[in-house]
Amino acid sequence: MKYNKLTIALLMAVSCQAVAEQQSDIEHIQIISHNDKLRTEAGSATLIGEAQLEQFEFDDIHRILSQVPGVNIREEDGFGLRPNIGFRGVTPERSKKITILEDGVLIGPAPYSAPAAYYFPLTTRMTAVEVFKGPAAIHYGPQTVAGTLNLVSRQVPDDASGMLDVSAGSDGYKKAHAYYGNREGQFGFLVEGVHLESDGFKELDGAQDTGFEKDDLLVKLDYKLDGEQFKQRFELKLAYSDELSNETYLGLTEDDYNQNPYRRYAASGPANMDTKHTQVMFTHQLSTDNFALTTRAYRNDFERAWLKLNSVTNSSGSLSDILADPTRFEREYSVISGQADSVQNGESNVFLTMGTNDRAFFSQGIQFDGDWQVAAFGLDHSLSFGVRFHQDEIERDHFEDTYAMVNSVNTRTDTASVFTTQNTESTDAWSVYIEDKVTFDKLTLGVGVRGELIDMSYQNDSPGQENDWQNKSSRIWLPGLSGFYQLSENAGLLFGVHQGFVPSSPSSPVREGDDEFEKSVNYEFGGRYNDGNRQIEVVSFFNDYSNLVESCGQSNCGIANEFDREFSGGEVDVWGLESQFAQTFSLNESIDIPVRLTYTYTQSEFKEELFSEFTQWGHIRPGDHLPYLPNHQAALSLGLAHNDWSVDVLIKYTSDMPEAAGVAYSAGEVGNTTGNDFAMPLAGVDVPSTTVVDIAARYELDQYGHIYAKVDNLFDQDNIVSRRPYGARPGKPRSVAVGYKYQF
């Protein structure tokens, strides 16, 4: 078991302590009421608390969010290392169209300049996950079309408390997680560390590992100052994380997938992702009986270098073409699969081009969020407001090396590295919002507006390309209206409408009118019921896009000369229904049966004909549906809970979904100005429906903690989860883990 020195030190510190158990409060960016009474906030908001997160001991944010209605996901590596998350039909690619926060602060590497989330916080150390959709997300941006995901880290406890959690399982899975915190008078501290690793579940030709190692360290220091008029809290948060993962974009041909879905070709042997992330964050909270102001200053730095297969030489086909039709590209396929050497007598030389996408990011800023309860004009007002100044930047230094397949091993040649991309994109952005909620008897109305004032710059740093640059500015105001009408003590109706917006990238060309941005008008209407034990919520939504924008990245289209290019999809409608039900039944005096059910129906429709060069669209006809968007999703959680033990089962169903929206079109068709044929081998192909069952159990050992066991994918489903960008890839197979957790 490979644990770093810092994690071992944490384990030793925890094991030497023994004090009374203390449950600390969790700080959220928005207050969500407890389950024992009716929630009266307008807009859709879902809280997954610490107890629910511990039920299945998931490390994968995809599995956690499968229990939240209105979330659409595209799996990729089976571990959730690079999440693809969307809300209410937006593209899930790299979670780039949702706003991702940790403790209320933007956590993506460069949320404005390059929003693709190649860094994602380790969910193992989170104590809550919050999802905001519709008008509930007006406080958070810049992406406001879909919603906001906030991850809540552990708070400094009020008394001495700690935890030790160790686990091991199949495919070399290991976890070590520990924390300890205490408070002496007004000063408090928390130290937390996590180490995760796995050998991987894929079988790489040549028997190399396909897994990962991740480390995460969190330190918090806080100081409370309670005066006669004001309460104040000061907090310093320091965080560090790193990752080494042997991950690739390369999948399999259909025939090879059917023979062994967990195979990986020899060409992907050298593939590796190496990342480091640091965060410094200072928080000041000031509050009185009717006023609260939170100030956060933050700095995030992220570095990543991903070595992976980009292409093969001496071929007329891309990697997608080769894997879609290996018979036509027999020579190239034989080299990729390690069945033939790159240099072979009587055959053309076929070398492998491995590219390293080396990128450095930073994001920093200061933000103020306030709440003020005030009476004016005979009415009670709840006023929320905020201001943020944010800067971020991405610096790309991409290069390629030539490799050769030699005796089924992908080996680097002596050829010099060739730089392919060197550029910098940066953003300075002011964000403001204000919302006033007024109560008229049983009706609460909220009226608000969000402003995004954005200045962007792009500079090509490649030699001889110094004149390739751009500066641009945007000033966007996004209004919203929401309401909640309380029908009774246990029931109420919610409704809302707001303007959605996604900023364009600094390098995208400036277009006239609104074509530069993705914009939508989003509506929702629904109701809630809560009698203290039974909770029901049903919400319908309709997103009316005036302009849907998509961009080509290596994760979704994989065409090198199209990377970071944006495409306009015109008018699109997305609508659906989100529902959730929760109730605890009593089998007898000592056994409870908690039940949670969520169901989401989503439908989409392009409104106009379109000839697009974007590989997931092609020739769009009115009525075509968005790719990677299932019509039906459901999750059923059933449990048996006793004072000494519990068993929980989670059943997740996702209907099939198209890999591409339109169909292929040829050089002679109207709208094709490039003169190229667009083969689109995935047009008309679906990701099959899946039903996955996870099960977890725990047994209490009184004051000595508890043991737990879990099985993900109990029935070992091996359906294809994606064919983008290069061939078919599976989800995680059946995996088993057992662990021990001690809290005090």
BELSULGI-V69748 format. One record per helix or strand. SS is the DSSP state (alpha for helix, beta for strand). FROM is the first residue (numbers start at 1). TO is the last residue. If there is no record, write none. Layout:
BEGIN
SS;FROM;TO
SS;FROM;TO
END
This chain:
BEGIN
alpha;5;15
beta;44;48
alpha;50;56
alpha;61;65
beta;71;73
beta;85;87
alpha;93;95
beta;99;102
beta;105;106
beta;110;110
beta;114;114
alpha;123;125
beta;126;133
alpha;134;137
beta;147;153
beta;161;169
alpha;170;172
beta;174;184
beta;187;198
beta;203;204
beta;212;226
beta;231;245
beta;250;250
beta;252;252
alpha;254;259
beta;263;264
alpha;266;268
beta;272;287
beta;291;312
alpha;319;324
alpha;330;336
beta;352;376
beta;379;406
beta;409;412
beta;418;440
beta;443;460
beta;469;486
beta;491;502
beta;518;530
beta;535;547
beta;549;551
alpha;560;562
beta;566;568
beta;572;586
beta;592;606
beta;610;611
beta;619;620
beta;632;641
beta;645;654
beta;657;658
beta;663;663
beta;665;665
beta;678;678
beta;686;687
beta;690;700
alpha;702;704
beta;706;712
beta;720;722
beta;726;726
beta;728;730
beta;735;743
END
